Amino acid sequence: MNVRLKKLEMIEAMNRARALEPSSFVPNKLLDTLIEKMNLKNDAELCRVLEVQPPIVSKIRHRKLAVGATILLRMHEKSELSIRDLKELASASMH
């Protein structure tokens, strides 16, 4: 499978998951926690570790793209945080 097709499949999966995301979706907490837990410097390093293109993480951070199953699974595999913990971080209150 080529990279372009893989990227398109991931984007489609994320778009399908968007409808399932709670309205309290807070991506910054999730992304910042991953960066901290994995001792990364920034979103660019996170992209390299998760093996996704930078626009994907940028769109997630700016709430234009939901965290779909594929990227959630990659976050779990790379960070060793449970899926439940990752979902809780994504829906944590900003207060």
N, C-alpha and C positions, 0 to 999 in steps of 0.2 A: 504494500500500500504506500503510495507516495505521500510526501509531507503535506501537499496542498489538500488532498482528499481527507487526510487525517484531521487537518485543521477544520475543514468544512464540517466533518462529522461531529467534531467537538463543539463547534459553534451551534450546530443544530440541536445537539443534546442540551446545551446550556439554555438555548431559547425555549426548548420544551420544559425544562426545569423551572424556568422563570415564572411560569404560571403557578407552580407549586410553592414558591417561596413565600414565607410569611411577610406581612406588610412591615414587620419590625426588623427586616433584614438590615444588618449593620456590617458591611464588608470590611470596613477599616479595622475593627477590633480583631476579626479573623486574620486578616493579612498581617497586621502588626504583631500579633501573637506568634504567627508562623515565623516571621522574620526574627523575632526575639528568641524563640525556642531553638531555631536552627543556627543562631549566631550569624545571621546574614546582615549585610550593610543596608540593603535597600530593595525596592521592587525588582530592579534589574537582576540582582542576584537570585531573588526568589524565582523569577522566570527561568533562569538557567537551571536551577535545582529541580523545578517542576516540569521542565522541558516544554514550556509553552512560550508563545510569542509575547513580547512585552505589551502589545495592545490588548491582549486578553486580560492580563492583570489590571491594566489601566481601566478597562471597561468595567471590571468587577468593582474596583475601588470607587469608581464614579457612578456606581449603580445603574450602568447601562446594560450590564450583562450579569445574570445570576450565576451563582456557583452551582454548576451542574454535577451530575453523578461522576463523570469522568475526572474532572479536576478535583472533586472532593476525594475521590479514591487516590489520586496522586498525592494530594496533601497528606492523607492518612499514611500512605506508604513511605513518604519521605520524612515526615515529622514524627511518626510513631504515636501520634495522638489518635484517640479512638474517633470513629465516625460520629458518635454521639457528642463527644467533646467539641469537635469541629462544628457540628450543627448548632450546638449551644452558643459557641462563640459568634457564629454568623447571625444568630437571632438575639444576642445579648442586648439589653437596653443601653442606650447611650447615656442614661442618667447615672 
